């Protein structure tokens, strides 16, 4: 699985850290502990990042979804 954050150039370094961890499913409390910030600072950074607008794109290869076996060749679906 690959995660891409589009519009990350609009975010500060800390906002990128928070967005990445949030989008990976970490709770505000766990992010706060990891970054050594308060939960309210994490919430502020996340809300500020959301207001700047960014998109998260997750690329999941078909074999990870059980759609293709190693012997199958990927074909265009029409």
N, C-alpha and C positions, 0 to 999 in steps of 0.2 A: 504494500500500500504506500502510496506517495501522497503527501499533503502539500498543497501549494497555496500560499496566501497572496492573492492578487491585490495590489494596492498597498503592499507592505511599505513601499517607499514613503508613504504619507505618515507612517507611524514612527514614534520614537523607539529607541532601543528597548526601553522597559515595556512599552505598549506591545511591541512584537513578542517579547518574552511572555507576557500575560496572555495575549491572544493565542499564541502557540499552545501553551499549557491548557488554557480553557478549551480550545478546540480538540485537544487530545483527551478531554474528559476529566481533568483534574478539578477538584473543588477549590473554591476561593480560599478556604483555610489551608489546604495543602500547598497551594501556590504561594500564599503568604509565608508559610514556614520555609519553603524552598528558597524564596527570594529574600527572606529576612525583612519583610515589610508587613504592615498591619493589613488585616482583611479589608478595612475601609479604603486603604490605598490601592489594593488590588481592584476593588469595585470601581474606584475612580478611574484608574488606568484603563480598565476594560470598557467602561462607558465612554470615555474620551476616544478610545480607538474605534468603537462602534460608530460614534458620531462623525468620524473622519471617513468612514466608508471603506470597507475592504470586503473581499470575497474569499471564501475558503473553497478550494476545489480538491476533492479526494479522488485519486485515480486508483482503482482497484482492478488488477488484471483478472480476466475471466476465469483462469484456473483457480484463483483464490476463492471464487464463488461456487466452485464445483461445476462450472458450465462446460469446461473442456478438460479432457484427460491428456496425458503426455503424448498419446498416440494420435490425438485429434489435431487437425490443422485448423487454425482460425479462418473462418470464411465470412464473407460479408453476408449479413442477414437482410433480406429484402422484404 
